[in-house]
Amino acid sequence: EAGVVQSPRYKIIEKKQPVAFWCNPISGHNTLYWYLQNLGQGPELLIRYENEEAVDDSQLPKDRFSAERLKGVDSTLKIQPAELGDSAVYLCASSLRETGNTIYFGEGSWLTVV
Amino acid sequence: QKEVEQDPGPLSVPEGAIVSLNCTYSNSAFQYFMWYRQYSRKGPELLMYTYSSGNKEDGRFTAQVDKSSKYISLFIRDSQPSDSATYLCAMRDDYKLSFGAGTTVTVRA
């Protein structure tokens, strides 16, 4: 069974440029998460989807970050414009709603803003 | 103050030693407790999951939860170089999963 797939794995952009990350969750998982992980820190939730509905986006900086999950499967996280402080790892994860404690993470998208 | 506190280490032990990791927390609503392992340049993977106070064992790994002290631990017996990774504690209430900062462990051959 394929795991959570993320792309790109690595991205270097100049500040003020836009960037987008894509995530394909495990087949059948209705809950999808985007986490931010800074160096030396644990992941922090940005947004959680139940199917196509964003049920928790309280930590998403909405002035520059946006996310969508069309058709309740794949998801895209966008940053526009990027700032130097956005350099971090963006982790996508998924779970079955009924077993929400078993969250499976992708390998992450590593963003460097210069 | 963070809801979940975890000593970032780093921790270096010889092969075969027992690795002891722990986290403290302040939110009494946390009901589910997890340990994740994260290798360099990889995403976290779930190691252990416990619901109640007490011990849970899985092979060389033992997770302990003491809700009265708001303290959880992970022990790795007979540690191997392949156990070298960052270990993240995580805990969940009804709404969200909160992670510790992670402890980086190196097991020396």
Backbone of each chain as ProteinMPNN parsed JSONL, in Angstrom:
{"seq_chain_A": "EAGVVQSPRYKIIEKKQPVAFWCNPISGHNTLYWYLQNLGQGPELLIRYENEEAVDDSQLPKDRFSAERLKGVDSTLKIQPAELGDSAVYLCASSLRETGNTIYFGEGSWLTVV", "coords_chain_A": {"N_chain_A": [[0.858, -1.207, 0.0], [0.585, 2.164, -0.904], [2.125, 4.952, 0.665], [1.649, 8.206, 2.173], [2.017, 10.639, -0.222], [4.123, 13.232, -1.189], [4.921, 16.229, -2.951], [6.8, 19.046, -4.241], [9.827, 17.389, -3.046], [11.937, 18.951, -2.255], [12.449, 22.471, -2.27], [13.647, 25.543, -3.379], [13.287, 28.928, -3.144], [13.06, 32.43, -3.985], [12.472, 35.126, -1.705], [9.209, 36.542, -1.499], [8.267, 35.238, -3.702], [5.832, 32.891, -5.048], [4.824, 29.605, -3.85], [3.944, 26.173, -4.103], [2.681, 23.211, -2.636], [2.037, 19.763, -2.972], [-0.12, 17.061, -2.089], [-0.864, 13.647, -1.808], [-2.985, 11.625, -0.193], [-3.145, 8.536, 1.779], [-4.948, 5.959, 0.238], [-8.408, 6.025, 0.718], [-8.317, 7.318, 3.132], [-10.01, 9.675, 4.961], [-9.396, 11.896, 6.417], [-7.227, 14.593, 6.268], [-4.166, 16.229, 6.866], [-2.18, 19.17, 7.17], [0.967, 19.932, 8.305], [3.405, 22.041, 9.865], [6.844, 21.994, 10.281], [9.407, 23.289, 12.025], [12.992, 23.593, 12.204], [14.375, 21.511, 14.634], [12.073, 21.41, 16.102], [8.791, 20.141, 17.011], [6.146, 18.921, 14.845], [3.593, 21.249, 13.843], [0.174, 21.849, 13.662], [-1.315, 23.057, 10.726], [-3.641, 22.951, 9.133], [-6.644, 21.013, 9.028], [-8.464, 18.624, 7.256], [-11.644, 17.153, 6.834], [-12.717, 14.946, 4.677], [-13.621, 17.01, 2.036], [-13.867, 19.275, 3.505], [-12.539, 21.922, 5.378], [-11.928, 21.611, 8.626], [-10.487, 22.533, 10.748], [-8.714, 25.258, 10.697], [-7.448, 27.092, 12.178], [-4.81, 27.722, 12.819], [-3.647, 28.433, 10.479], [-1.915, 30.814, 8.657], [-3.698, 33.09, 7.223], [-3.304, 35.267, 5.642], [-1.261, 34.827, 3.872], [-1.114, 32.145, 3.351], [-2.779, 29.425, 1.81], [-5.056, 26.728, 1.293], [-6.343, 23.807, -0.294], [-8.635, 21.127, -0.878], [-9.699, 19.486, -3.158], [-12.428, 17.495, -4.213], [-12.054, 15.864, -2.062], [-9.736, 14.32, -1.915], [-6.736, 14.58, -3.069], [-4.549, 17.245, -1.992], [-3.575, 20.698, -1.919], [-1.195, 22.985, -0.758], [-0.541, 26.354, -0.509], [1.726, 29.108, -0.609], [1.882, 32.527, -0.674], [2.849, 35.816, -0.737], [6.056, 34.222, -0.303], [7.992, 34.311, 2.711], [11.135, 34.859, 4.422], [11.036, 33.592, 6.895], [9.403, 31.441, 6.42], [10.812, 29.253, 5.743], [11.074, 25.899, 6.187], [9.876, 22.584, 7.034], [7.194, 21.15, 5.362], [4.707, 19.119, 6.207], [2.568, 16.605, 5.124], [-0.197, 14.667, 6.168], [-2.288, 11.794, 6.816], [-5.321, 10.142, 7.876], [-7.673, 7.61, 8.902], [-10.911, 8.61, 9.773], [-12.106, 7.285, 11.874], [-10.013, 6.188, 13.275], [-8.345, 8.207, 14.339], [-6.068, 8.578, 15.803], [-4.031, 7.211, 14.657], [-1.988, 8.453, 12.681], [-0.613, 8.968, 9.569], [2.332, 10.051, 8.139], [3.686, 11.897, 5.367], [6.849, 12.224, 3.603], [7.556, 14.822, 3.623], [7.863, 18.242, 2.478], [10.558, 20.171, 1.784], [11.243, 23.416, 2.359], [13.145, 26.171, 1.352], [13.628, 29.533, 1.733], [15.121, 32.2, 0.18]], "CA_chain_A": [[0.0, 0.0, 0.0], [1.383, 3.381, -0.988], [1.974, 5.86, 1.779], [1.32, 9.584, 1.826], [2.982, 11.114, -1.206], [4.23, 14.679, -1.252], [5.867, 16.804, -3.9], [8.151, 18.518, -4.4], [10.523, 17.074, -1.798], [12.777, 20.093, -1.911], [12.164, 23.649, -3.068], [14.351, 26.767, -2.994], [12.699, 30.065, -3.849], [13.386, 33.743, -3.454], [11.367, 35.723, -0.939], [8.127, 37.19, -2.227], [7.77, 34.35, -4.753], [4.85, 31.906, -4.592], [5.22, 28.197, -3.862], [2.817, 25.277, -3.845], [3.005, 21.834, -2.271], [0.949, 18.843, -3.296], [-0.177, 15.878, -1.236], [-1.803, 12.573, -2.111], [-3.049, 10.817, 1.034], [-3.354, 7.102, 1.638], [-6.258, 5.697, -0.328], [-9.468, 5.739, 1.671], [-8.219, 8.164, 4.324], [-10.843, 10.849, 4.765], [-8.841, 13.039, 7.14], [-5.933, 15.027, 5.758], [-3.554, 17.275, 7.686], [-0.926, 19.831, 6.812], [1.738, 20.355, 9.467], [4.633, 22.792, 9.665], [7.877, 21.603, 11.234], [10.637, 24.069, 12.01], [14.178, 22.841, 12.623], [14.49, 21.303, 16.068], [10.756, 21.502, 16.733], [7.81, 19.161, 16.584], [5.172, 19.427, 13.867], [2.484, 22.063, 14.325], [-0.921, 21.744, 12.702], [-1.755, 24.229, 9.967], [-5.022, 22.788, 8.714], [-7.144, 19.639, 8.989], [-9.636, 18.397, 6.421], [-12.468, 15.957, 6.857], [-13.127, 14.94, 3.259], [-13.209, 18.256, 1.384], [-14.152, 20.399, 4.393], [-11.51, 22.337, 6.325], [-12.605, 21.659, 9.917], [-9.638, 23.264, 11.684], [-7.684, 26.056, 10.013], [-7.198, 28.199, 13.094], [-3.388, 28.044, 12.845], [-3.172, 28.748, 9.121], [-1.802, 32.274, 8.435], [-4.527, 33.204, 6.026], [-2.899, 36.382, 4.786], [-0.341, 34.381, 2.824], [-1.245, 30.708, 3.144], [-4.085, 28.91, 1.426], [-5.05, 25.286, 1.047], [-7.586, 23.275, -0.832], [-8.699, 19.676, -1.032], [-10.778, 19.262, -4.099], [-12.947, 16.128, -4.315], [-11.773, 15.121, -0.851], [-8.616, 13.388, -2.037], [-5.485, 15.313, -3.066], [-4.596, 18.585, -1.404], [-2.501, 21.62, -2.253], [-0.918, 24.069, 0.181], [0.136, 27.422, -1.242], [2.222, 30.268, 0.122], [2.092, 33.64, -1.586], [4.244, 35.614, -1.096], [6.862, 33.551, 0.712], [8.907, 35.116, 3.515], [12.305, 34.113, 4.884], [10.63, 32.776, 8.034], [8.623, 30.282, 5.987], [11.725, 28.126, 5.524], [10.677, 24.849, 7.123], [9.363, 21.378, 6.376], [5.743, 21.1, 5.322], [4.355, 17.71, 6.268], [1.187, 16.201, 4.91], [-0.507, 13.425, 6.862], [-3.679, 11.381, 6.642], [-5.804, 9.113, 8.78], [-9.092, 7.296, 8.855], [-11.578, 9.391, 10.805], [-12.413, 6.442, 13.021], [-8.769, 5.878, 14.007], [-7.62, 9.465, 14.159], [-4.792, 8.607, 16.487], [-3.02, 6.606, 13.778], [-1.769, 9.431, 11.627], [0.509, 8.588, 8.722], [2.956, 11.236, 7.567], [4.535, 11.837, 4.195], [8.249, 12.521, 3.887], [7.704, 16.26, 3.795], [8.393, 19.145, 1.451], [11.53, 21.01, 2.472], [11.25, 24.728, 1.713], [14.138, 27.174, 1.72], [13.349, 30.836, 1.138], [16.381, 32.981, 0.232]], "C_chain_A": [[0.88, 1.239, 0.0], [1.099, 4.249, 0.224], [1.517, 7.224, 1.308], [2.419, 10.117, 0.906], [2.948, 12.632, -1.268], [5.192, 15.089, -2.357], [5.732, 18.32, -3.916], [8.777, 18.176, -3.054], [11.349, 18.26, -1.327], [12.461, 21.257, -2.85], [12.952, 24.832, -2.5], [13.759, 27.895, -3.824], [13.203, 31.359, -3.228], [12.179, 34.286, -2.698], [10.459, 36.512, -1.883], [7.606, 36.357, -3.4], [6.703, 33.412, -4.186], [5.428, 30.502, -4.636], [3.987, 27.36, -3.538], [3.331, 23.877, -3.572], [1.785, 20.973, -2.507], [1.031, 17.598, -2.434], [-1.237, 14.906, -1.741], [-1.863, 11.654, -0.899], [-3.178, 9.329, 0.732], [-4.789, 6.872, 1.168], [-7.273, 5.347, 0.756], [-9.427, 6.583, 2.93], [-9.008, 9.447, 4.099], [-10.324, 12.082, 5.504], [-7.442, 13.351, 6.613], [-5.454, 16.223, 6.562], [-2.362, 17.897, 6.946], [-0.286, 20.321, 8.106], [2.959, 21.151, 9.007], [5.632, 22.32, 10.708], [9.114, 22.466, 11.026], [11.784, 23.228, 12.552], [14.238, 22.736, 14.142], [13.175, 21.401, 16.823], [9.859, 20.358, 16.269], [6.859, 19.767, 15.563], [4.058, 20.227, 14.542], [1.408, 22.077, 13.25], [-1.209, 23.084, 12.036], [-3.239, 24.12, 9.632], [-5.378, 21.31, 8.707], [-8.415, 19.583, 8.164], [-10.332, 17.105, 6.808], [-13.145, 15.906, 5.493], [-12.712, 16.283, 2.643], [-13.394, 19.483, 2.279], [-12.984, 20.67, 5.332], [-12.173, 22.525, 7.687], [-11.783, 22.355, 10.988], [-8.55, 23.969, 10.891], [-7.263, 27.231, 10.879], [-5.726, 28.623, 13.134], [-2.817, 28.37, 11.472], [-3.101, 30.274, 8.946], [-2.483, 32.658, 7.127], [-4.154, 34.388, 5.141], [-1.994, 35.911, 3.646], [-0.465, 32.898, 2.497], [-2.673, 30.38, 2.709], [-3.957, 27.423, 1.152], [-6.381, 24.897, 0.441], [-7.483, 21.765, -0.928], [-9.913, 19.382, -1.897], [-11.139, 17.781, -4.152], [-12.553, 15.256, -3.125], [-10.643, 14.123, -0.943], [-7.309, 14.176, -1.936], [-5.666, 16.694, -2.458], [-3.396, 19.397, -1.865], [-2.406, 22.691, -1.177], [-0.099, 25.12, -0.566], [0.583, 28.532, -0.292], [2.49, 31.368, -0.899], [1.842, 34.954, -0.869], [5.014, 34.944, 0.042], [7.773, 34.56, 1.422], [10.051, 34.239, 4.006], [11.935, 33.15, 6.015], [9.797, 31.561, 7.672], [9.505, 29.077, 5.698], [11.488, 27.08, 6.605], [10.325, 23.6, 6.324], [7.849, 21.397, 6.474], [5.34, 19.634, 5.167], [2.869, 17.53, 6.0], [0.977, 14.868, 5.62], [-1.957, 13.062, 6.604], [-4.033, 10.307, 7.655], [-7.246, 8.781, 8.425], [-9.751, 8.061, 9.984], [-11.77, 8.558, 12.066], [-11.184, 6.118, 13.847], [-7.848, 7.078, 13.93], [-6.304, 9.53, 14.883], [-3.687, 7.968, 15.667], [-2.883, 7.503, 12.561], [-0.504, 9.052, 10.878], [1.029, 9.834, 8.014], [3.65, 10.911, 6.249], [5.953, 12.214, 4.578], [8.52, 14.015, 3.97], [8.21, 16.986, 2.563], [9.259, 20.166, 2.153], [11.667, 22.321, 1.713], [12.374, 25.594, 2.261], [13.806, 28.45, 0.976], [14.6, 31.7, 1.309], [16.14, 34.423, -0.185]], "O_chain_A": [[1.807, 1.354, 0.802], [-0.017, 4.277, 0.742], [1.052, 7.378, 0.178], [3.604, 10.048, 1.233], [1.884, 13.239, -1.385], [6.155, 14.383, -2.656], [4.652, 18.837, -3.63], [8.294, 18.637, -2.02], [11.438, 18.53, -0.129], [12.236, 21.072, -4.046], [12.925, 25.089, -1.296], [13.732, 27.828, -5.053], [13.703, 31.38, -2.103], [11.032, 33.958, -2.999], [10.887, 37.057, -2.901], [6.613, 36.728, -4.026], [6.671, 33.166, -2.98], [6.389, 30.233, -5.356], [3.104, 27.789, -2.794], [4.288, 23.416, -4.194], [0.65, 21.392, -2.276], [2.12, 17.137, -2.091], [-2.36, 15.298, -2.059], [-0.884, 10.968, -0.603], [-3.304, 8.922, -0.423], [-5.723, 7.517, 1.647], [-7.028, 4.486, 1.601], [-10.375, 6.579, 3.715], [-8.723, 10.211, 3.177], [-10.774, 13.196, 5.236], [-6.587, 12.469, 6.529], [-6.233, 17.116, 6.897], [-1.647, 17.226, 6.202], [-0.91, 21.028, 8.897], [3.47, 20.955, 7.905], [5.306, 22.25, 11.893], [9.78, 22.388, 9.994], [11.562, 22.259, 13.278], [14.161, 23.741, 14.849], [13.167, 21.468, 18.052], [10.136, 19.698, 15.267], [6.777, 20.988, 15.433], [3.641, 19.922, 15.659], [1.696, 22.292, 12.073], [-1.329, 24.111, 12.704], [-4.0, 25.069, 9.821], [-4.537, 20.457, 8.422], [-9.326, 20.391, 8.346], [-9.686, 16.092, 7.075], [-14.027, 16.71, 5.191], [-11.541, 16.651, 2.731], [-13.11, 20.605, 1.859], [-12.494, 19.761, 6.002], [-12.904, 23.495, 7.886], [-12.32, 22.731, 12.03], [-7.578, 23.346, 10.465], [-6.778, 28.243, 10.374], [-5.431, 29.775, 13.453], [-1.609, 28.563, 11.337], [-4.12, 30.953, 9.073], [-1.889, 32.553, 6.054], [-4.637, 34.497, 4.014], [-1.965, 36.524, 2.579], [0.034, 32.449, 1.465], [-3.639, 30.981, 3.18], [-2.88, 26.928, 0.819], [-7.399, 25.561, 0.634], [-6.394, 21.202, -1.045], [-10.998, 19.071, -1.407], [-10.26, 16.919, -4.136], [-12.703, 14.036, -3.177], [-10.577, 13.182, -0.152], [-6.823, 14.418, -0.831], [-6.77, 17.238, -2.413], [-2.336, 18.848, -2.163], [-3.42, 23.237, -0.74], [0.917, 24.801, -1.183], [-0.091, 28.845, 0.69], [3.228, 31.17, -1.864], [0.719, 35.195, -0.426], [4.656, 35.089, 1.21], [8.253, 35.521, 0.822], [9.942, 33.013, 4.004], [12.452, 32.035, 6.087], [9.512, 30.731, 8.535], [8.994, 27.989, 5.434], [11.679, 27.346, 7.792], [10.46, 23.567, 5.1], [7.29, 21.632, 7.545], [5.596, 19.003, 4.142], [2.029, 18.218, 6.579], [1.883, 14.036, 5.662], [-2.761, 13.912, 6.221], [-3.158, 9.649, 8.218], [-7.94, 9.545, 7.754], [-9.18, 8.147, 11.071], [-11.617, 9.054, 13.182], [-11.315, 5.798, 15.029], [-6.699, 6.966, 13.502], [-5.497, 10.424, 14.627], [-2.51, 8.17, 15.964], [-3.569, 7.331, 11.554], [0.548, 8.842, 11.481], [0.274, 10.57, 7.378], [4.137, 9.799, 6.043], [6.232, 12.493, 5.744], [9.617, 14.422, 4.354], [8.896, 16.411, 1.719], [8.79, 20.928, 2.998], [12.14, 22.348, 0.577], [12.535, 25.733, 3.474], [13.711, 28.46, -0.252], [15.079, 31.909, 2.424], [17.073, 35.225, -0.204]]}, "seq_chain_B": "QKEVEQDPGPLSVPEGAIVSLNCTYSNSAFQYFMWYRQYSRKGPELLMYTYSSGNKEDGRFTAQVDKSSKYISLFIRDSQPSDSATYLCAMRDDYKLSFGAGTTVTVRA", "coords_chain_B": {"N_chain_B": [[4.325, 29.1, 28.192], [4.839, 25.892, 26.831], [2.454, 23.377, 25.884], [3.361, 20.783, 25.794], [6.327, 19.467, 26.92], [9.594, 18.584, 26.074], [12.768, 17.265, 26.441], [15.306, 18.247, 24.314], [17.721, 16.95, 24.015], [21.013, 16.564, 22.629], [21.056, 12.925, 22.838], [23.367, 10.45, 23.465], [24.268, 7.114, 23.259], [25.849, 3.938, 23.988], [25.782, 1.035, 21.857], [23.368, -1.398, 22.687], [22.655, -0.343, 25.107], [20.129, 0.946, 27.394], [17.723, 3.19, 26.311], [16.25, 6.077, 27.515], [13.512, 8.114, 27.366], [11.534, 11.065, 27.813], [8.541, 13.002, 28.427], [6.748, 15.857, 29.571], [3.543, 17.248, 30.381], [0.942, 19.744, 30.306], [-1.761, 19.946, 29.859], [-4.665, 18.726, 31.045], [-6.637, 17.528, 29.6], [-5.606, 15.884, 27.689], [-5.781, 12.677, 26.325], [-4.831, 10.617, 24.803], [-1.775, 9.129, 23.99], [1.261, 9.233, 22.315], [4.204, 8.005, 20.663], [6.491, 9.01, 18.27], [8.842, 8.207, 15.705], [11.423, 9.764, 13.977], [13.393, 9.715, 11.27], [16.338, 11.201, 9.794], [15.549, 13.619, 7.423], [13.115, 12.514, 6.839], [9.566, 11.786, 7.234], [7.653, 11.765, 10.336], [7.065, 8.612, 11.98], [4.672, 6.459, 13.43], [5.324, 4.957, 16.51], [4.471, 3.99, 19.058], [1.38, 3.78, 20.815], [-0.725, 4.801, 23.346], [-3.486, 4.707, 25.591], [-4.357, 4.834, 28.262], [-3.216, 5.299, 31.666], [-0.237, 3.609, 32.682], [1.739, 0.816, 31.541], [2.923, -0.082, 28.269], [4.028, -2.501, 26.096], [6.088, -3.237, 23.279], [7.869, -5.29, 21.617], [11.164, -4.261, 21.703], [10.482, -1.865, 22.755], [9.024, 0.15, 25.282], [6.315, 1.902, 26.493], [5.34, 4.305, 28.847], [2.801, 5.779, 30.805], [1.875, 8.253, 33.036], [-0.674, 9.666, 34.246], [-1.381, 11.084, 36.515], [0.878, 12.457, 37.234], [1.322, 13.765, 34.936], [3.119, 12.852, 32.917], [5.079, 11.175, 30.554], [6.834, 8.348, 29.234], [9.335, 6.759, 27.205], [10.987, 3.782, 26.674], [13.786, 2.214, 25.282], [15.019, -0.859, 24.821], [18.1, -2.747, 24.616], [19.455, -1.172, 22.633], [20.031, -0.274, 19.21], [22.205, 0.701, 16.474], [20.503, 1.397, 14.385], [18.417, 2.538, 15.672], [18.987, 5.152, 15.92], [17.769, 8.301, 15.741], [15.303, 10.938, 15.727], [13.085, 11.262, 18.375], [9.749, 11.815, 18.931], [7.373, 12.89, 21.217], [3.822, 12.789, 21.446], [0.542, 14.027, 22.026], [-2.983, 13.865, 22.521], [-6.074, 15.568, 22.671], [-9.622, 15.955, 22.491], [-9.559, 17.426, 20.235], [-7.131, 18.119, 18.991], [-3.762, 17.193, 17.993], [-0.822, 17.396, 19.766], [2.62, 18.03, 19.647], [5.809, 17.207, 21.158], [9.093, 18.75, 21.182], [10.941, 16.94, 20.325], [13.521, 14.492, 20.791], [16.821, 13.975, 20.017], [18.479, 11.049, 19.293], [21.437, 9.168, 19.375], [22.858, 6.117, 18.698], [25.72, 4.518, 19.402], [27.874, 2.389, 17.62]], "CA_chain_B": [[4.748, 27.722, 28.426], [4.273, 24.959, 25.881], [1.621, 22.323, 26.463], [4.153, 19.553, 25.854], [7.747, 19.76, 27.081], [10.447, 17.426, 25.815], [14.188, 17.612, 26.407], [15.776, 17.988, 22.947], [18.98, 16.22, 24.02], [20.995, 15.205, 22.093], [21.362, 11.808, 23.702], [24.269, 9.51, 22.803], [24.433, 5.923, 24.083], [26.502, 2.831, 23.281], [24.905, -0.044, 21.414], [22.971, -2.317, 23.733], [22.195, 0.387, 26.292], [18.712, 1.317, 27.467], [17.462, 4.602, 26.049], [15.108, 6.562, 28.291], [13.022, 9.397, 26.862], [10.33, 11.443, 28.538], [7.85, 14.264, 28.155], [5.759, 16.305, 30.525], [2.509, 18.033, 29.729], [0.166, 20.568, 31.239], [-3.179, 19.89, 29.509], [-5.304, 17.554, 31.644], [-7.58, 16.948, 28.64], [-4.949, 14.888, 26.836], [-6.241, 11.33, 26.644], [-4.122, 9.652, 23.984], [-0.353, 9.448, 24.071], [1.956, 8.561, 21.238], [5.617, 8.264, 20.379], [6.848, 8.925, 16.859], [10.256, 8.194, 15.377], [11.672, 10.508, 12.742], [14.75, 9.646, 10.74], [16.744, 12.421, 9.124], [14.953, 13.913, 6.108], [11.921, 11.696, 6.657], [8.446, 12.172, 8.057], [7.498, 10.964, 11.559], [6.307, 7.364, 11.893], [4.133, 6.096, 14.734], [5.957, 3.826, 17.185], [3.667, 3.465, 20.165], [0.156, 4.532, 21.106], [-1.36, 4.349, 24.575], [-4.674, 5.481, 25.957], [-4.528, 5.012, 29.693], [-2.002, 5.223, 32.479], [0.328, 2.277, 32.774], [2.803, 0.442, 30.611], [2.602, -0.837, 27.059], [5.287, -3.018, 25.554], [6.068, -3.72, 21.908], [9.242, -5.67, 21.288], [12.172, -3.607, 22.537], [9.962, -0.561, 23.161], [8.03, 0.219, 26.343], [5.792, 3.244, 26.742], [4.711, 4.469, 30.157], [2.007, 6.99, 30.978], [1.458, 8.564, 34.398], [-1.543, 10.834, 34.101], [-1.421, 11.865, 37.759], [2.053, 13.328, 37.21], [1.391, 14.358, 33.598], [4.487, 12.463, 32.543], [5.13, 9.955, 29.77], [8.195, 7.894, 28.966], [9.584, 5.697, 26.231], [12.242, 3.076, 26.911], [14.246, 1.346, 24.2], [15.992, -1.83, 25.344], [19.053, -3.315, 23.653], [19.44, -0.203, 21.538], [20.801, -0.583, 18.011], [22.505, 1.905, 15.673], [19.342, 1.74, 13.555], [17.486, 3.322, 16.498], [19.415, 6.553, 15.892], [16.696, 9.08, 15.131], [14.644, 11.875, 16.649], [11.862, 10.682, 18.932], [8.783, 12.865, 19.254], [6.163, 12.499, 21.925], [2.644, 13.5, 20.956], [-0.616, 13.754, 22.833], [-4.175, 14.321, 21.844], [-7.362, 15.654, 23.354], [-10.693, 15.721, 21.523], [-9.516, 18.341, 19.103], [-5.884, 18.251, 18.241], [-2.573, 16.446, 18.369], [0.263, 18.319, 20.102], [3.903, 17.336, 19.668], [6.986, 17.76, 21.801], [10.105, 19.236, 20.244], [11.743, 15.822, 19.848], [14.835, 14.205, 21.372], [17.683, 13.306, 19.035], [19.202, 9.932, 19.899], [22.462, 8.498, 18.578], [23.331, 4.873, 19.289], [27.084, 4.3, 18.877], [28.219, 0.973, 17.423]], "C_chain_B": [[4.057, 26.792, 27.432], [3.452, 23.905, 26.597], [2.405, 21.042, 26.661], [5.634, 19.93, 25.901], [8.557, 18.483, 26.898], [11.883, 17.907, 25.711], [14.748, 17.27, 25.033], [17.055, 17.182, 22.86], [20.102, 17.084, 23.446], [21.433, 14.164, 23.116], [22.221, 10.818, 22.906], [24.521, 8.34, 23.733], [25.185, 4.855, 23.296], [25.474, 1.783, 22.888], [24.624, -1.003, 22.556], [22.452, -1.639, 24.995], [20.683, 0.594, 26.241], [18.599, 2.819, 27.244], [16.192, 4.991, 26.794], [14.737, 7.957, 27.816], [11.764, 9.774, 27.63], [9.792, 12.794, 28.103], [6.943, 14.585, 29.325], [4.735, 17.158, 29.791], [1.67, 18.746, 30.769], [-1.343, 20.454, 31.011], [-3.813, 18.607, 30.039], [-6.264, 16.863, 30.68], [-6.933, 15.943, 27.699], [-5.335, 13.49, 27.289], [-5.425, 10.256, 25.932], [-2.664, 10.096, 23.887], [0.414, 8.589, 23.075], [3.439, 8.903, 21.225], [5.845, 8.039, 18.887], [8.37, 8.895, 16.739], [10.423, 8.901, 14.044], [13.14, 10.403, 12.366], [15.042, 10.934, 9.97], [16.138, 12.513, 7.717], [13.748, 13.036, 5.79], [10.785, 12.258, 7.51], [8.363, 11.313, 9.311], [6.696, 9.689, 11.286], [5.899, 6.943, 13.308], [4.822, 4.852, 15.271], [5.011, 3.172, 18.178], [2.473, 4.383, 20.376], [-0.458, 3.954, 22.37], [-2.512, 5.274, 24.906], [-4.71, 5.787, 27.453], [-3.181, 5.024, 30.399], [-1.525, 3.784, 32.549], [1.39, 2.062, 31.725], [2.241, -0.271, 29.397], [3.915, -1.246, 26.414], [5.083, -3.516, 24.128], [7.502, -4.02, 21.51], [10.224, -5.011, 22.245], [11.692, -2.27, 23.106], [8.921, -0.711, 24.27], [7.622, 1.663, 26.545], [5.102, 3.251, 28.088], [3.962, 5.79, 30.187], [1.626, 7.108, 32.442], [0.635, 9.833, 34.332], [-1.551, 11.693, 35.355], [-0.256, 12.843, 37.826], [2.193, 14.067, 35.897], [2.779, 14.118, 33.0], [4.402, 11.19, 31.721], [6.572, 9.629, 29.433], [8.198, 6.857, 27.858], [10.943, 5.103, 26.554], [12.542, 2.183, 25.71], [15.311, 0.437, 24.785], [16.904, -2.312, 24.233], [19.14, -2.419, 22.405], [20.421, -0.577, 20.426], [21.138, 0.71, 17.257], [21.326, 2.342, 14.799], [18.266, 2.493, 14.345], [17.857, 4.802, 16.523], [18.413, 7.369, 15.084], [16.268, 10.152, 16.121], [13.323, 11.26, 17.079], [10.966, 11.812, 19.432], [7.657, 12.27, 20.086], [5.016, 13.336, 21.364], [1.456, 13.116, 21.822], [-1.827, 14.457, 22.248], [-5.33, 14.467, 22.817], [-8.441, 15.43, 22.296], [-10.482, 16.47, 20.212], [-8.221, 18.307, 18.314], [-4.778, 17.391, 18.83], [-1.452, 17.454, 18.6], [1.553, 17.529, 20.258], [4.888, 18.021, 20.604], [7.997, 18.147, 20.749], [10.962, 18.121, 19.676], [13.073, 15.723, 20.552], [15.655, 13.451, 20.341], [18.564, 12.287, 19.743], [20.219, 9.377, 18.903], [22.924, 7.274, 19.344], [24.66, 4.531, 18.624], [27.394, 2.817, 18.794], [29.486, 0.61, 18.195]], "O_chain_B": [[2.849, 26.887, 27.214], [3.708, 23.577, 27.756], [2.141, 20.292, 27.601], [6.129, 20.633, 25.02], [8.252, 17.444, 27.482], [12.177, 18.849, 24.974], [14.676, 16.113, 24.617], [17.452, 16.766, 21.772], [20.141, 18.273, 23.761], [22.085, 14.475, 24.112], [21.845, 10.401, 21.81], [24.941, 8.535, 24.874], [25.162, 4.865, 22.065], [24.423, 1.664, 23.517], [25.528, -1.377, 23.303], [21.872, -2.297, 25.858], [20.048, 0.439, 25.198], [19.279, 3.614, 27.893], [15.177, 4.3, 26.704], [15.557, 8.874, 27.86], [11.008, 8.899, 28.053], [10.492, 13.607, 27.499], [6.43, 13.685, 29.991], [5.012, 17.715, 28.729], [1.682, 18.401, 31.951], [-2.124, 20.829, 31.885], [-3.529, 17.521, 29.536], [-6.664, 15.724, 30.923], [-7.633, 15.225, 26.984], [-5.236, 13.153, 28.469], [-5.338, 9.121, 26.401], [-2.366, 11.28, 23.724], [0.232, 7.374, 23.009], [3.861, 9.951, 21.713], [5.446, 7.02, 18.325], [9.087, 9.474, 17.556], [9.665, 8.668, 13.102], [14.013, 10.933, 13.052], [14.134, 11.653, 9.555], [16.223, 11.568, 6.932], [13.401, 12.837, 4.626], [11.005, 13.091, 8.39], [8.95, 10.232, 9.349], [5.773, 9.683, 10.471], [6.679, 7.056, 14.253], [4.902, 3.827, 14.593], [4.782, 1.963, 18.142], [2.543, 5.591, 20.15], [-0.687, 2.747, 22.455], [-2.516, 6.454, 24.555], [-5.063, 6.898, 27.849], [-2.14, 4.785, 29.787], [-2.326, 2.851, 32.482], [1.877, 3.006, 31.103], [1.229, -0.968, 29.473], [4.804, -0.418, 26.213], [4.065, -4.126, 23.802], [8.254, -3.127, 21.118], [10.125, -5.184, 23.46], [12.42, -1.618, 23.855], [8.051, -1.58, 24.209], [8.464, 2.539, 26.742], [4.371, 2.323, 28.43], [4.435, 6.796, 29.658], [1.107, 6.157, 33.026], [1.174, 10.939, 34.359], [-1.712, 12.91, 35.266], [-0.378, 13.925, 38.4], [3.082, 14.906, 35.749], [3.497, 15.049, 32.635], [3.741, 10.231, 32.122], [7.424, 10.515, 29.354], [7.203, 6.175, 27.61], [11.931, 5.825, 26.692], [11.664, 1.492, 25.194], [16.376, 0.898, 25.196], [16.537, -2.292, 23.058], [18.923, -2.87, 21.281], [21.495, -1.123, 20.679], [20.427, 1.705, 17.393], [21.175, 3.528, 14.509], [17.319, 3.023, 13.763], [17.124, 5.617, 17.083], [18.237, 7.146, 13.886], [16.813, 10.251, 17.221], [12.541, 10.795, 16.25], [11.373, 12.644, 20.242], [7.059, 11.264, 19.705], [5.219, 14.446, 20.873], [1.381, 11.985, 22.301], [-1.721, 15.487, 21.582], [-5.547, 13.613, 23.677], [-8.18, 14.768, 21.292], [-11.137, 16.187, 19.209], [-8.231, 18.453, 17.092], [-4.838, 16.934, 19.971], [-1.163, 18.273, 17.728], [1.581, 16.49, 20.917], [4.829, 19.231, 20.822], [7.79, 17.906, 19.56], [11.638, 18.312, 18.666], [13.69, 16.738, 20.877], [15.231, 12.407, 19.846], [19.299, 12.621, 20.673], [19.9, 9.147, 17.737], [23.334, 7.374, 20.501], [24.712, 4.283, 17.42], [27.208, 2.076, 19.759], [29.929, -0.537, 18.149]]}, "name": "protein", "num_of_chains": 2, "seq": "EAGVVQSPRYKIIEKKQPVAFWCNPISGHNTLYWYLQNLGQGPELLIRYENEEAVDDSQLPKDRFSAERLKGVDSTLKIQPAELGDSAVYLCASSLRETGNTIYFGEGSWLTVVQKEVEQDPGPLSVPEGAIVSLNCTYSNSAFQYFMWYRQYSRKGPELLMYTYSSGNKEDGRFTAQVDKSSKYISLFIRDSQPSDSATYLCAMRDDYKLSFGAGTTVTVRA"}
